[in-house]
Amino acid sequence: MSSVENINPQTMRKLAKEIGKLMSQSPDGIKLHVNEDDITDVQASITGPEGTPYEGGQFRMKIVLGENYPTNPPKGFFVTKIFHPNVAKNGAICVNTLKRDWKPSMGIEHVLTVVKCLLIHPNPASALNEEAGKLLLERYADFASKARMMTDIHAKPKQAKDESDPSDKKHPSDGSTSIAKKIKDKAADVKKVKKKKQLKRL
């Protein structure tokens, strides 16, 4: 369920600015996708880093912003199936940046960069996937083999995607200026709605 109407206009404007910047200049190996209908649903594709069992894969993840963002951290989920100690079977990501280490000054770019680093340096001490964590510590070769197999099956496209693929229509990868404008307009609409509600209470 969208929490866009519960996010204050100031946060929406800040979010619009950050998204616009990220879409014009994303970190290496990260491609941002924005849902124009719900800007609290931010998705990205992360390229599996070289030298890891995830190399060559394209991992789709989503960042869900709650109504108290950025005071409270967003939640991160992998949409693409992945065998990783810090990723639960439902895709939930366990990383300190999204928990106790979170600071309101951190933004979406920081979250995406940390998640990419997690593909390079998994942390078995806070494993959500116990099997992956145990294999990583005790039998790395077996861990790497299973992680590569999952990458081959779920994260490597079998054929080039058609440009008219409907899955990309909700999350376009360009047009950052128009998206930023839409977000700002949405923020203004939210402000008007809240003002009307306040007037009705009087």
C-alpha positions, 0 to 999 in steps of 0.5 A: 500500500502506498504511503505517499500521501503520508509523507510530508511535502518537504520530504517529497521535494528532497526525494524528487531532487535525489531521484532526479540526480540518481537517474542522471548519474547513478553509481557504477553498476546500479540502474534506478527505476522509478514508479511514477504512480508511487514514488515511495516504491523505488526500484533498482537493478544491481549488476553482480560485481566481478569476482563474486558468485553474482558476477554477470547477474542483474538483481532487481531490488526495491526500497520501500519508504515508510511515512516516517522516512527519512527519520526511520530507515527504508526497507530493502527487498530483492525482487530477483531470487538470490542465494546470500546470507543477508537476504531472506527467502522472501527477499528481505535484506538485513544490513545495519544501514537499514537498521541501527546505523541509519541516519536521516542524512543518508539517502537512497544512493547510500542504501543502494551502494551499501547493498551492492557492497553486500554482494561483495562482502556478505556478513554471515554474523547477521544471516537471514539465510542460515544455509547460506551463512553456514556454507559461507563460513564452513564450505565457501566452494559449495556456497559459491557454487550454489550462489552462481547456480541461482544467479544463472537461473534467476538473474541472467536474462535468457533473451533480450527484453523487448523495449515495450516490456510492460514491466518497465513502463511503471519504472522507466529508466530515463526522463528524470526531469519529468519524473522530478516534476511529477513528484513535486506536483504530487507533493503540492497536491498532498499539501492541498489535500492536507490543508482542505482536511484542516479547514474542514475540521475548523 
